[in-house]
Amino acid sequence: MLNDYDRIAEGYTTENETNLLNAYYERPAMLELAGDVTGRRILDAGCGSGPLFHALRDRGAIVTGIDASAGMLELARQRLGADADLRVADLANPLPFPDDAFDDVIASLVLHYLEDWGPTLAELRRVLRPGGRLLVSVDHPFVITLMRHMAGEKPSYFETRNRIEEWTMGGQTAQMSFWHRPLHAMTDAFTAAGFRIAVISEPFPAPGARELFPDVFADKPSGAFLCFLFFVLQAD
């Protein structure tokens, strides 16, 4: 079974809490892009065990979380409380919300699991009010191609292609399926779905990351590195 987050839910959650890429890079960058969310209705699309949901709620947002993994949502309930609005839903299918239900949708490291972004982006656009925002983070397409070349492979950057990784976390192993697409394919998909691209970001890690992970930054004097790519999209 591919992308079996139920199997690795506990191990993934534990690692996600404190590691460099999630806790000190992706999550702080997403919150910075979100800005002041006080009173905003936000859909955390692919919320996992709820760390971003928790941070947004603490900042005054009214948050709904969806995820395809019931195991991850059970951990989210433990974190967020029984009254948190959490629902099992697959982004590859129609969403259980009316039109214009949210001010913002946050899709944090989830779109790269999908081969076809079209139906999903159309649904995210539908549940956003006019003028709402879609905030996206995905694997950086340049990095994925570079890593494959360093491993001795010769993939074409310009192809949309699948890759399989094996993750072992908390003593459990799962096969994870990802879809690489070039940057122009991402931006074309966004605009075709009715979004205007407001921001493309390659952020620095959060303050304190260098001190906590000195070996990683030993050859990065500026503190910058490529890993994920971030977008802020406007629903016109």
C-alpha positions as CSV (number, residue, x, y, z in Angstrom):
1,M,0.0,0.0,0.0
2,L,1.5,3.3,-1.1
3,N,1.6,6.4,1.2
4,D,0.3,4.4,4.2
5,Y,0.5,7.2,6.8
6,D,-1.6,5.1,9.1
7,R,1.4,2.7,9.4
8,I,4.0,5.4,10.2
9,A,1.7,7.9,11.9
10,E,3.3,7.9,15.3
11,G,6.9,7.8,14.1
12,Y,6.3,10.5,11.5
13,T,4.6,12.7,14.1
14,T,7.4,12.4,16.5
15,E,10.0,13.2,13.9
16,N,8.0,16.1,12.5
17,E,7.8,17.8,15.8
18,T,11.5,18.7,16.1
19,N,13.3,18.0,12.8
20,L,15.0,20.7,10.6
21,L,12.9,20.4,7.5
22,N,9.4,20.5,9.1
23,A,9.8,22.2,12.5
24,Y,12.5,24.8,11.5
25,Y,11.9,25.3,7.8
26,E,8.6,24.4,6.2
27,R,6.2,25.1,9.1
28,P,7.7,28.5,10.1
29,A,7.8,29.5,6.4
30,M,4.2,28.7,5.9
31,L,3.1,30.6,9.0
32,E,5.1,33.6,7.9
33,L,3.4,33.6,4.5
34,A,0.0,33.2,6.1
35,G,0.6,36.4,8.2
36,D,-2.2,37.7,10.4
37,V,-4.9,35.0,10.4
38,T,-7.1,36.3,13.2
39,G,-10.7,35.4,12.5
40,R,-9.9,33.8,9.1
41,R,-11.6,30.6,8.1
42,I,-8.8,28.2,7.1
43,L,-8.8,24.7,5.6
44,D,-5.7,22.8,6.5
45,A,-5.7,20.4,3.6
46,G,-3.6,17.4,4.5
47,C,-3.3,18.4,8.2
48,G,-1.6,15.2,9.3
49,S,-1.3,15.1,13.1
50,G,-2.2,18.8,13.4
51,P,0.9,20.9,14.2
52,L,0.1,23.6,11.6
53,F,-3.6,23.5,12.6
54,H,-2.5,24.0,16.2
55,A,-0.3,27.0,15.3
56,L,-2.9,28.6,13.1
57,R,-5.6,28.2,15.8
58,D,-3.3,29.7,18.4
59,R,-3.0,32.7,16.1
60,G,-6.7,33.3,16.1
61,A,-7.8,31.4,13.0
62,I,-10.9,29.2,12.7
63,V,-9.4,26.0,11.4
64,T,-10.8,22.9,9.7
65,G,-8.5,20.0,9.0
66,I,-8.8,17.2,6.5
67,D,-6.5,14.2,5.9
68,A,-6.8,10.9,4.1
69,S,-5.2,9.1,7.0
70,A,-7.5,8.2,9.9
71,G,-4.4,7.3,12.0
72,M,-2.9,10.8,11.6
73,L,-6.3,12.4,12.4
74,E,-6.5,10.4,15.6
75,L,-3.2,11.8,16.7
76,A,-4.4,15.3,15.7
77,R,-7.4,14.8,18.0
78,Q,-5.1,14.0,20.8
79,R,-3.2,17.2,20.2
80,L,-6.1,19.5,19.4
81,G,-9.0,18.2,21.5
82,A,-12.3,16.5,20.8
83,D,-13.9,19.7,19.6
84,A,-11.4,20.3,16.7
85,D,-13.1,20.2,13.3
86,L,-11.2,17.2,11.7
87,R,-12.5,15.1,8.9
88,V,-11.2,12.2,6.8
89,A,-11.1,13.4,3.2
90,D,-9.0,12.6,0.2
91,L,-7.8,15.6,-1.9
92,A,-8.1,13.4,-5.0
93,N,-11.9,13.4,-4.5
94,P,-14.6,16.1,-4.2
95,L,-14.4,18.0,-0.8
96,P,-17.3,17.9,1.7
97,F,-17.7,21.7,1.9
98,P,-19.9,24.2,0.2
99,D,-18.7,26.9,-2.2
100,D,-16.9,29.9,-0.7
101,A,-16.5,28.2,2.7
102,F,-13.0,29.4,3.5
103,D,-10.8,32.5,3.5
104,D,-7.6,30.5,3.1
105,V,-6.6,27.0,2.2
106,I,-3.2,25.7,3.3
107,A,-1.9,22.7,1.4
108,S,1.4,21.9,3.2
109,L,3.6,19.3,1.5
110,V,0.6,17.4,0.0
111,L,0.1,18.2,-3.7
112,H,3.3,16.4,-4.7
113,Y,1.5,13.1,-3.8
114,L,-1.0,13.7,-6.7
115,E,-0.4,12.8,-10.3
116,D,-3.1,15.2,-11.6
117,W,-3.4,18.5,-9.9
118,G,-6.3,19.8,-12.0
119,P,-9.4,18.3,-10.1
120,T,-7.9,19.0,-6.7
121,L,-7.0,22.6,-7.5
122,A,-10.5,23.1,-9.0
123,E,-12.0,21.9,-5.7
124,L,-9.7,24.1,-3.6
125,R,-10.7,27.0,-5.7
126,R,-14.4,26.2,-5.3
127,V,-14.3,26.1,-1.5
128,L,-12.4,29.4,-1.4
129,R,-14.3,32.7,-1.3
130,P,-13.4,35.2,-4.1
131,G,-10.2,36.9,-3.1
132,G,-9.2,34.0,-0.8
133,R,-5.7,32.5,-0.7
134,L,-4.3,29.1,-1.4
135,L,-0.9,28.6,0.3
136,V,1.1,25.7,-1.1
137,S,4.4,24.0,-0.3
138,V,5.8,21.2,-2.4
139,D,9.1,19.4,-3.0
140,H,11.4,21.8,-4.9
141,P,11.5,20.5,-8.5
142,F,15.1,21.6,-9.0
143,V,16.3,19.7,-5.9
144,I,14.6,16.5,-6.8
145,T,16.2,16.4,-10.2
146,L,19.6,17.3,-8.8
147,M,19.4,14.6,-6.2
148,R,18.5,12.0,-8.8
149,H,21.4,13.0,-10.9
150,M,23.7,12.8,-7.9
151,A,22.5,9.2,-7.3
152,G,23.6,8.3,-10.8
153,E,20.2,8.5,-12.5
154,K,19.5,10.8,-15.5
155,P,15.8,11.9,-15.2
156,S,14.5,14.7,-17.4
157,Y,13.6,17.8,-15.3
158,F,10.8,18.6,-17.8
159,E,8.9,15.3,-17.4
160,T,6.1,14.7,-14.9
161,R,7.2,11.4,-13.4
162,N,6.6,9.2,-10.4
163,R,9.2,8.2,-7.8
164,I,8.9,5.8,-4.9
165,E,10.7,6.2,-1.6
166,E,10.8,3.9,1.4
167,W,10.4,5.6,4.8
168,T,11.0,3.9,8.1
169,M,9.8,5.8,11.1
170,G,9.0,4.5,14.6
171,G,10.0,1.0,13.6
172,Q,7.4,0.9,10.7
173,T,8.1,1.1,7.0
174,A,6.0,2.5,4.2
175,Q,6.4,3.0,0.5
176,M,5.8,6.6,-0.4
177,S,4.8,7.7,-3.9
178,F,5.6,11.2,-5.2
179,W,5.0,13.0,-8.5
180,H,7.7,15.3,-9.8
181,R,6.6,18.1,-12.1
182,P,8.7,21.0,-13.5
183,L,8.0,24.5,-12.2
184,H,6.2,25.6,-15.4
185,A,3.7,22.6,-15.0
186,M,3.0,23.8,-11.4
187,T,2.3,27.4,-12.4
188,D,0.3,26.4,-15.5
189,A,-1.9,24.2,-13.2
190,F,-2.4,27.1,-10.8
191,T,-3.5,29.6,-13.4
192,A,-5.7,27.0,-15.3
193,A,-7.6,26.5,-12.0
194,G,-8.3,30.2,-11.7
195,F,-5.5,31.3,-9.3
196,R,-3.2,34.3,-9.6
197,I,0.3,33.7,-8.4
198,A,1.1,36.4,-5.7
199,V,4.3,34.9,-4.2
200,I,6.9,32.3,-5.0
201,S,9.2,31.8,-2.1
202,E,12.5,29.9,-1.3
203,P,12.8,30.9,2.3
204,F,15.5,30.8,4.9
205,P,15.1,28.5,7.8
206,A,13.8,29.8,11.1
207,P,16.1,31.5,13.6
208,G,18.0,29.0,15.8
209,A,18.2,26.3,13.1
210,R,21.9,26.8,12.6
211,E,22.6,26.3,16.3
212,L,20.5,23.2,16.6
213,F,21.8,21.6,13.4
214,P,25.4,22.8,13.1
215,D,26.5,19.9,10.8
216,V,23.9,20.7,8.2
217,F,24.9,24.3,8.0
218,A,28.7,23.8,8.1
219,D,28.9,24.3,4.3
220,K,26.1,26.8,4.1
221,P,27.5,30.2,5.3
222,S,24.4,32.1,4.3
223,G,22.1,29.7,6.1
224,A,20.1,29.2,2.9
225,F,19.3,25.9,1.2
226,L,16.8,24.5,-1.3
227,C,14.3,21.9,-0.2
228,F,10.7,23.0,-0.6
229,L,9.1,25.6,-2.9
230,F,6.3,27.8,-1.6
231,F,3.5,29.6,-3.3
232,V,0.8,32.1,-2.3
233,L,-2.1,32.0,-4.8
234,Q,-5.0,34.4,-5.0
235,A,-8.5,33.2,-6.0
236,D,-9.6,35.9,-8.4
